[in-house]
Amino acid sequence: MHHMSPEMKECIDNCLSCYSECLSMAMGHCLEMGGKHTEPKHFKLMMACAEICRTSAHFMLIGTEHHKHTCRECAEICRECAEDCERVGDMQSCVEACRRCAESCERMAA
């Protein structure tokens, strides 16, 4: 198994947490709320965020250097998702998970 720094372990945890938060928030809260919570642009962004978080965690877990590329994209999408969830409102746990993930992914992408 490849060496994994504490920072990478934290990033994996943050990615998996954000994946879970975005997916469950979209499938539960957003679908139930309707309206601006299910606007196509917002909903697709949440799905994209969940998927890039899952993919970034996977790349780090398998030990490929390509994680730097996925983490860079993950940070960008997470920041965008956090802003949009804040705009929609009543999604603070998602906003926080996205921001936490973005910060750790930016460190992994460097």
C-alpha positions in Angstrom: 0.0 0.0 0.0 1.2 3.5 -0.8 2.2 5.9 1.9 -0.7 8.2 2.9 -0.1 11.4 4.7 -2.5 12.6 7.5 -3.5 15.4 5.1 -4.5 13.0 2.4 -6.5 10.9 4.9 -8.3 14.0 6.0 -9.0 15.0 2.4 -10.4 11.5 1.7 -12.7 11.8 4.7 -13.8 15.3 3.7 -14.5 14.1 0.1 -16.5 11.1 1.3 -18.4 13.3 3.7 -19.2 15.9 1.1 -20.2 13.1 -1.4 -22.6 11.7 1.2 -23.9 15.2 2.2 -24.5 16.4 -1.4 -26.2 13.2 -2.5 -28.4 12.8 0.5 -29.3 16.5 0.6 -30.2 16.5 -3.1 -32.2 13.2 -3.0 -33.9 14.0 0.3 -34.2 17.7 1.2 -34.1 19.2 -2.4 -36.5 16.8 -3.9 -38.9 17.3 -1.0 -38.6 21.1 -1.1 -39.0 21.5 -4.8 -38.9 25.0 -6.3 -35.5 26.6 -6.5 -34.1 23.5 -4.8 -34.8 21.4 -7.9 -33.8 24.0 -10.5 -31.9 21.9 -13.1 -28.7 24.0 -12.8 -28.6 23.7 -9.0 -29.6 20.0 -9.0 -27.0 19.1 -11.6 -24.3 21.0 -9.7 -25.1 19.0 -6.6 -24.9 15.7 -8.5 -21.6 16.8 -10.1 -20.2 17.8 -6.7 -21.1 14.5 -5.2 -19.5 12.6 -8.1 -16.3 14.5 -8.2 -15.9 14.1 -4.4 -16.4 10.4 -4.7 -13.9 10.2 -7.6 -11.3 12.3 -5.9 -11.5 10.1 -2.8 -11.2 7.0 -5.0 -8.2 8.3 -6.8 -6.4 9.1 -3.5 -7.4 5.7 -2.1 -5.9 3.8 -5.1 -2.7 5.9 -4.9 -2.6 7.5 -8.3 -0.9 10.8 -8.8 -3.8 11.8 -11.0 -5.6 12.7 -7.7 -4.0 16.1 -8.1 -6.1 16.8 -11.2 -9.4 15.5 -9.7 -8.7 17.3 -6.4 -8.2 20.6 -8.3 -11.5 20.1 -10.1 -13.2 18.9 -7.0 -12.2 22.1 -5.1 -13.6 24.3 -7.9 -16.9 22.4 -8.1 -17.2 22.3 -4.3 -16.8 26.0 -4.0 -19.4 26.6 -6.7 -21.8 24.2 -5.0 -21.3 25.8 -1.7 -22.1 29.2 -3.2 -25.2 27.9 -4.9 -26.5 26.0 -1.9 -26.1 29.2 0.1 -28.0 31.1 -2.6 -30.9 28.5 -2.5 -30.9 28.6 1.3 -31.7 26.2 4.1 -28.7 24.0 3.2 -26.0 25.0 5.6 -24.7 21.5 6.3 -24.1 21.1 2.5 -22.4 24.5 2.3 -20.0 23.6 5.2 -19.2 20.1 3.8 -18.4 21.6 0.4 -16.2 24.3 1.8 -14.3 21.9 4.0 -13.8 19.6 1.1 -12.7 22.4 -1.2 -10.0 23.5 1.3 -8.5 20.1 1.7 -8.7 19.3 -2.0 -6.8 22.6 -2.8 -4.0 21.4 -0.5 -3.9 18.0 -2.2 -3.8 19.6 -5.7 -0.8 21.7 -4.9 
